Amino acid sequence: GALELEQMYIDVNINEHVNWRSLGVSLIPIGEINQYHEPDQFYSSLRPQLYKSIIPTTWMEMGTGFNGETPIDGLKYEYYFSQGLSNDNGNDGATASTWTFKKARPDLQGRIYNHAHSLKLSYQSGGAYASASTYQTDYQNNVHATSSVGLYSLYGSYRFENGLELVAEKAWWDIDNPANLLDSDGGTDISNDEFGGYRLEVAYHIPHGDNTLTPFLRYEELDSAVNNSADTEYVTFGAMYKFGDNWEVKANVEMKETATGTETDSIHLSVGLQF
């Protein structure tokens, strides 16, 4: 057995613009939901598909870094130096059809093959919020072949005073040498040197006493796999009813359509709790 920690660190305030994050375990500062994945931060029962197929949420690594507010009001930064991707967590011996970045998240108990740099800038002004983030590392397979990889994320949202909220987000991987993601040349190589996706979402927050009803509609389009450039589309709609600050119930329908025209509809019901 093993004890797995999602976050464990000490933040040390150096001055008004710089905080040092001690060596420990932190969530990688890419996008928004990977860092803040409490269930009230997304309105569907499951996280958006962008945070399953592109940004491998929940994603934490061992490392250290700095964060703080810049002299520009509302502009913040985060920098994290961490252990980097690894093939010890499920990609050892993978084929072109089974290799994923989700399985490349490092095992906190395993060997450290490479290091990674993460940088995030975010800006908040009234109801407007935007962020840009990147993750850069070298991925090394078991036969010591290396490929430089980078993940990029752009996020923007605006919440009007009447409760209307608009969200747009795009994330994509850039791969220097995709064939080197696999352990050997014994089969079909991964060919795509870039893949990603985006989501567009609209929600409306309706106060109901101390509670809030939030109906929403989300559209997503993303590459279905590292080695397959065919796009998969998702349309998700439903509502979240939040009781105070601590818990909520959710119900939604997700409609999926692949590039080949295969359609799959599913209904999701859930109860969320944050503390």
C-alpha positions as CSV (number, residue, x, y, z in Angstrom):
1,G,0.0,0.0,0.0
2,A,0.9,3.7,-0.3
3,L,-0.2,7.1,1.0
4,E,-0.8,9.5,-1.8
5,L,-0.8,13.2,-1.2
6,E,-2.4,15.7,-3.6
7,Q,-0.9,18.8,-2.0
8,M,1.8,19.2,0.8
9,Y,3.9,22.3,1.0
10,I,4.7,25.4,2.9
11,D,4.3,28.9,1.4
12,V,6.8,31.4,2.7
13,N,6.1,35.1,2.2
14,I,9.3,36.9,1.0
15,N,7.8,40.3,0.2
16,E,4.6,41.7,-1.1
17,H,5.2,40.3,-4.6
18,V,7.0,37.0,-4.0
19,N,6.0,33.8,-2.1
20,W,8.3,30.8,-2.1
21,R,6.6,27.4,-2.3
22,S,8.8,24.9,-0.4
23,L,9.7,21.5,-1.8
24,G,6.6,19.4,-1.6
25,V,3.7,18.2,-3.7
26,S,1.6,20.7,-5.7
27,L,-1.1,20.7,-8.4
28,I,0.3,21.7,-11.7
29,P,-0.9,25.3,-12.5
30,I,-2.4,24.5,-15.9
31,G,-5.9,25.8,-16.8
32,E,-8.4,26.3,-13.9
33,I,-10.1,23.0,-13.0
34,N,-6.8,21.0,-12.4
35,Q,-5.9,23.5,-9.6
36,Y,-9.4,24.1,-8.3
37,H,-11.4,20.9,-8.9
38,E,-13.9,21.2,-6.1
39,P,-17.3,20.0,-7.5
40,D,-18.8,23.5,-7.4
41,Q,-16.2,24.8,-9.9
42,F,-17.8,23.0,-12.8
43,Y,-21.5,22.6,-13.3
44,S,-21.7,19.1,-14.8
45,S,-21.5,15.9,-12.8
46,L,-18.2,15.0,-14.5
47,R,-15.3,17.4,-15.3
48,P,-15.3,18.8,-18.8
49,Q,-13.8,16.4,-21.4
50,L,-10.9,18.9,-21.9
51,Y,-9.8,18.1,-18.4
52,K,-9.8,14.3,-19.1
53,S,-8.3,13.9,-22.6
54,I,-6.1,17.0,-22.9
55,I,-5.2,18.3,-19.4
56,P,-4.7,15.1,-17.3
57,T,-6.6,16.2,-14.2
58,T,-6.0,15.6,-11.3
59,W,-2.3,16.2,-11.9
60,M,0.2,16.8,-9.2
61,E,4.0,16.7,-9.1
62,M,6.8,17.0,-6.5
63,G,8.7,20.3,-6.8
64,T,9.1,23.9,-5.6
65,G,8.4,27.3,-7.0
66,F,7.3,30.9,-6.6
67,N,4.0,32.8,-6.8
68,G,2.5,36.2,-6.0
69,E,0.9,39.4,-7.2
70,T,2.7,41.6,-9.7
71,P,2.8,45.4,-9.4
72,I,-0.1,45.5,-11.9
73,D,-3.4,45.3,-10.0
74,G,-5.1,42.0,-10.6
75,L,-2.2,40.3,-12.4
76,K,-0.8,37.2,-10.6
77,Y,1.9,34.7,-11.5
78,E,2.9,31.2,-10.6
79,Y,6.1,29.4,-11.5
80,Y,6.7,25.7,-10.5
81,F,9.8,23.6,-11.0
82,S,8.9,19.9,-10.7
83,Q,9.8,16.3,-11.5
84,G,8.4,16.0,-15.1
85,L,6.5,13.3,-17.0
86,S,7.3,9.6,-16.6
87,N,6.5,6.3,-18.3
88,D,6.4,4.5,-14.9
89,N,2.7,5.2,-14.4
90,G,1.1,3.1,-17.1
91,N,2.8,3.9,-20.4
92,D,5.6,1.3,-20.1
93,G,5.1,-1.0,-23.1
94,A,2.2,1.1,-24.4
95,T,1.3,1.1,-28.1
96,A,0.2,3.9,-30.4
97,S,-3.4,3.2,-29.5
98,T,-3.0,3.0,-25.7
99,W,-0.3,5.7,-24.9
100,T,-1.8,8.8,-23.1
101,F,-0.5,11.9,-21.3
102,K,-2.8,10.9,-18.4
103,K,-0.7,7.8,-17.9
104,A,2.5,9.9,-18.1
105,R,1.8,11.8,-14.9
106,P,4.7,10.9,-12.7
107,D,4.5,8.5,-9.8
108,L,5.6,10.4,-6.7
109,Q,7.3,7.2,-5.5
110,G,9.1,6.4,-8.8
111,R,12.3,7.5,-10.4
112,I,12.7,11.1,-11.6
113,Y,13.7,11.0,-15.2
114,N,13.4,14.6,-16.1
115,H,12.3,18.0,-14.7
116,A,9.5,20.3,-15.8
117,H,8.8,24.0,-15.8
118,S,5.3,25.4,-15.3
119,L,4.3,29.1,-15.7
120,K,0.9,30.7,-15.3
121,L,-0.3,34.3,-15.5
122,S,-3.8,35.2,-14.5
123,Y,-5.7,38.5,-14.4
124,Q,-8.9,39.4,-12.6
125,S,-10.8,42.6,-13.0
126,G,-14.4,42.8,-11.9
127,G,-16.4,40.0,-13.5
128,A,-13.6,39.3,-16.1
129,Y,-11.0,36.6,-15.5
130,A,-8.3,35.3,-17.9
131,S,-5.3,33.1,-17.6
132,A,-2.5,31.7,-19.8
133,S,-0.3,28.8,-18.7
134,T,2.3,26.4,-20.1
135,Y,4.1,23.2,-19.0
136,Q,7.4,22.3,-20.6
137,T,9.4,19.0,-20.1
138,D,11.3,16.3,-21.8
139,Y,9.7,12.8,-21.9
140,Q,12.0,9.8,-21.9
141,N,10.9,6.3,-22.7
142,N,12.4,3.1,-21.4
143,V,14.9,2.9,-24.2
144,H,16.1,6.4,-23.4
145,A,14.7,8.1,-26.5
146,T,13.6,11.6,-25.6
147,S,11.0,14.0,-26.9
148,S,10.4,17.6,-25.8
149,V,6.7,18.2,-25.0
150,G,4.8,21.3,-24.1
151,L,1.2,21.9,-22.9
152,Y,-0.4,25.3,-23.4
153,S,-3.7,26.6,-22.0
154,L,-5.7,29.8,-22.6
155,Y,-8.8,30.5,-20.4
156,G,-11.2,33.4,-20.3
157,S,-14.5,34.0,-18.5
158,Y,-16.9,36.9,-17.8
159,R,-19.6,36.9,-15.2
160,F,-22.2,39.7,-15.6
161,E,-24.0,41.3,-12.7
162,N,-27.3,39.7,-13.7
163,G,-25.7,36.2,-13.2
164,L,-24.9,35.3,-16.9
165,E,-21.5,33.7,-17.2
166,L,-19.5,33.0,-20.4
167,V,-16.5,30.7,-20.6
168,A,-14.0,29.9,-23.4
169,E,-10.9,27.7,-23.0
170,K,-8.4,26.1,-25.3
171,A,-5.6,23.6,-24.5
172,W,-3.1,21.8,-26.7
173,W,0.0,19.7,-26.6
174,D,3.0,20.3,-28.8
175,I,5.3,17.3,-29.3
176,D,8.8,17.6,-30.7
177,N,9.3,13.9,-31.7
178,P,6.1,11.9,-31.2
179,A,7.6,8.6,-32.2
180,N,9.9,8.7,-29.1
181,L,6.9,8.6,-26.8
182,L,6.7,4.9,-27.3
183,D,9.3,2.4,-25.8
184,S,10.3,0.9,-29.1
185,D,9.7,0.8,-32.9
186,G,8.1,-2.6,-32.8
187,G,4.7,-1.3,-33.9
188,T,3.0,1.8,-35.4
189,D,4.5,5.0,-34.2
190,I,2.6,7.9,-32.8
191,S,2.4,10.4,-35.6
192,N,0.7,13.5,-34.3
193,D,3.0,16.3,-33.2
194,E,0.1,18.4,-31.9
195,F,-3.3,17.7,-30.5
196,G,-5.7,19.5,-28.3
197,G,-9.2,20.9,-27.9
198,Y,-11.5,23.7,-26.7
199,R,-14.7,24.3,-24.8
200,L,-17.3,27.0,-25.0
201,E,-19.8,27.3,-22.1
202,V,-22.7,29.5,-21.0
203,A,-24.2,29.4,-17.5
204,Y,-26.8,31.4,-15.6
205,H,-26.6,31.8,-11.8
206,I,-30.1,32.2,-10.3
207,P,-30.2,33.1,-6.6
208,H,-32.8,31.1,-4.5
209,G,-32.5,32.3,-1.0
210,D,-29.2,31.1,0.4
211,N,-29.0,28.7,-2.5
212,T,-28.2,29.0,-6.3
213,L,-29.6,27.3,-9.4
214,T,-27.1,27.2,-12.3
215,P,-28.4,25.9,-15.6
216,F,-25.6,25.6,-18.2
217,L,-24.8,24.6,-21.8
218,R,-21.3,23.4,-22.9
219,Y,-19.8,22.6,-26.3
220,E,-16.4,20.8,-26.6
221,E,-14.4,19.7,-29.6
222,L,-11.1,17.8,-29.1
223,D,-8.8,15.3,-30.7
224,S,-9.8,11.8,-29.6
225,A,-6.2,10.5,-29.2
226,V,-2.5,11.4,-29.5
227,N,-2.3,9.3,-32.6
228,N,-5.7,10.2,-34.1
229,S,-6.5,13.6,-35.5
230,A,-10.2,12.9,-35.8
231,D,-12.3,15.3,-33.8
232,T,-14.9,14.3,-31.2
233,E,-17.7,16.7,-30.3
234,Y,-19.5,16.9,-26.9
235,V,-22.6,18.8,-26.1
236,T,-23.4,18.9,-22.4
237,F,-26.4,20.6,-20.8
238,G,-28.1,20.5,-17.4
239,A,-28.1,22.3,-14.0
240,M,-26.4,22.5,-10.6
241,Y,-28.3,23.4,-7.5
242,K,-26.0,24.6,-4.8
243,F,-27.0,24.5,-1.1
244,G,-25.2,27.3,0.6
245,D,-21.4,27.0,0.2
246,N,-20.8,23.3,1.1
247,W,-22.7,21.0,-1.2
248,E,-24.7,20.7,-4.4
249,V,-26.7,18.3,-6.6
250,K,-26.2,18.1,-10.3
251,A,-28.0,16.6,-13.3
252,N,-26.9,16.8,-16.9
253,V,-27.1,15.1,-20.4
254,E,-23.9,14.5,-22.4
255,M,-24.2,14.0,-26.2
256,K,-21.0,12.6,-27.9
257,E,-20.4,12.4,-31.6
258,T,-17.2,11.0,-33.1
259,A,-15.7,11.8,-36.5
260,T,-17.2,8.6,-37.9
261,G,-20.7,9.7,-37.0
262,T,-21.2,7.4,-33.9
263,E,-23.4,9.1,-31.4
264,T,-23.6,8.3,-27.7
265,D,-25.9,10.0,-25.2
266,S,-25.6,9.6,-21.4
267,I,-27.4,11.0,-18.3
268,H,-25.3,11.9,-15.2
269,L,-26.6,12.6,-11.7
270,S,-24.3,13.4,-8.8
271,V,-24.0,15.0,-5.3
272,G,-20.9,17.2,-4.7
273,L,-19.3,18.2,-1.4
274,Q,-16.5,20.7,-0.7
275,F,-14.9,21.7,2.5
